[in-house]
Amino acid sequence: MTSTTVDIRRATPDDARHVGALHGARISEGFLPTLGPQFLARLYQRVARSRHAFALVAERDGAVVGFAAAATDLGALYREFLLRDGVRAGVAAAPRLLRSWRKVWETLRYPSASTELPDAEILAVAVAPGAAGQGIGRALVGAVLTELRARDIDAVKVVAGADNETALRLYRGCGFSSVAHLAVHDGVASEVLVWSSRS
């Protein structure tokens, strides 16, 4: 029998493989899932180690059933990742990176395109299929907001596909408001939502 209790805790580098696999399986939009599980695992190892980011995992009966990741400074996280992990991550995803060099460039330059928005950003939230619809995503977003407030950060943004009603409903239900539309990658419409403790 499966427990209904879910525990949320800080992710460690050891969680990166599970988090990366969950990202790849449950998040189809964006560029990162196309780079494969090894690349994603390397990225989430860096997120777990970085002072510019953090990840949380939801566990049930010892298994990771969801995660959320956030950056306090996305540009700094990307620079750290490139400097410390770029070669290994690049080798793991080399063929995909070469085919998609334009999307790599768009992804790396994205934070600079949004100077009026908060620096902090929720990078990803995903819940395993068997645990979906049980409030785990909402609990993870709430835990991210609690962690950001503990770091004296009072506003955060998130970018979701303009046609991703599930994600948009989740963030709006957690107090986010739509503030802008953009296309990080040419031809792909996204919506930017912001949460602020001042609202």
N, C-alpha and C positions, 0 to 999 in steps of 0.2 A: 504494500500500500504506500502511495506517495504522500508525503507530508505537504500540507498547504502553507507551512511556514517558510518564508523566504528571508534570508539574512543578506544584508548589503554591507560590503566591506571594501576597503581600498584594494585595488588590484596590485599584484606584484609582478615582476618580470616572469615568474613561473606561470602566471595566468595568460600570458601573451598568446600562446598557441591556441587556447580555447577561445579567447576574445577575437583573435584574427579569423578563426574558422567561423565563428558566429557572425562577424561582420560580413565575410564573403558570402555566407549562405542567406543572410536576411536583408542585406542592403544591396540592392541592385543598381541604384542610381549613383551617379558620380563616377569618378575615374579610378579611385583607389581599389575597388573590388576587382577590377580587370587585371591588376598586377599580381594576383595570386596569393595563396595562403602564406607562403614563406615571407613575402614582402610585408604583408599585413602583420604577421607575428613579430617581425623585426621592428616595425613601426610601433606596435603596442608595447614592446619591451622598452623602447625609448620613452614613450608616454609615461609608463610606470616609473621610470628613473628620473625624468626631467623635473626641474623646479618650475618649468613653464607650463606644466600640464599634469593631469592626473586621470586615472580611470577608476571606476567603481564596478564591482561585479555583484550580481544577485545570485545567491546560491540556495539550492534546495537539495536536501539530503546529500550534501557534498558535491553536487554537480553545478556547474555554472549554467544558469538558465537565462541570464541577461547581463548586459553591461551598458555603461555610459562612459564616454570619454569627453574631457573638456581641456581647453588650453587657456591659460591666462594671457598668453601672448603667442599667437599662432605663428607669426613670422620668426620669433626667437626659437620656437619648437622646431620649425622646418630647418632653420640654420643649424641647430644642434644635431638634428637627425642627419642632415647631409654631411656634416663634419665628422660625426662619430660612427655613423652606420651606412653612409651613402654607398661605399664601395661594395660591402657585403650585400646590402639590399639591392643594389643595382645589378650585381651579378645574378642574383636569384631571379630577377625580373627582366634581364637584359633584352630578350627578344620583344617583349611587350613594350618596354620603354622606347626602344628604337622605332617601333611602329607608331608610337603615340607621342612623339617628342613635343608636338604642339600642345597636347593636353598636359604634359608635364610642366611646360612653361606657364600655361594658364593657371595651373594649380599653385605653382610656386609664387606667382605674382599676385594671386587673388587678395591676400590680406591688404595690400597697398591700395587696392581699388575702393576701399570702404572706410575712409578716414573719419567720417562723422558717426560711425557706429562704435559700440563698445569694443575694446580690445579682446576681452574674454569671449570665448566661443564654445558652444557645445559642438563637438566634432561628430559624434555618432551615438545613437542609442539603438539597441537591438535586443529582442527577446526571442528565445527559442520557440519554435512552433507549438510545442506541447504546453508552454507556459503563457502563450499569448492570451490577451483578453482578461487577465486576472489582476490588472493594476500594477504590474511589475514595472512597466515602462514609466508610468507616472511616479512611482516610488523612487525610481532611479533618477529621474529629472529632479524631483524634490531633494534628493540627497546631494545632487550636484549643486543645486542652489544653496543648500546649507553649507557645503564646503566652500563655495565662493564667498559667501557672507563671512565665514570664519577667516578668510584671507583678505577681508576688508574690500571686497569687490562687490559693488552694488548694481551692476548691470552686465548682461551677457546677451549675445546674439546666437542665433542658429540659422542655418541655411537649409531649406528643404525644397525638394522638387515641387514646382507649382501645382502639379497634378497628383501629389502624394497626400491624398486626403487623410490617411491614417496618421501620418506624422504631423500634419498641420493641426488636426483635431487634438492630438496629444499635447502639443506645445501650447495651443490656445487654452486648453483645459488646465494647464499649469501656470497660466497668467501671462503668457507671451502675447504680444501684439504685432501684427504685420506692419512693417515700416517701409519696405522697399521691394522691388523686383530687380533681378539681375540675371545675367548669364555668365557664370564662371567659365563654362565651356560654350563656345559658339553654338547657337541654336538650341540650347537646353535652358528653358526658363526655370528660374528658382525664385523662391520667396524668402525674404529675410524677416525674421521675427526677433523681437527684443523683449527681454524681461528686465524690469528695473524695480528695485526695492522702493524707489521714490514714487512709483505709480500707484 
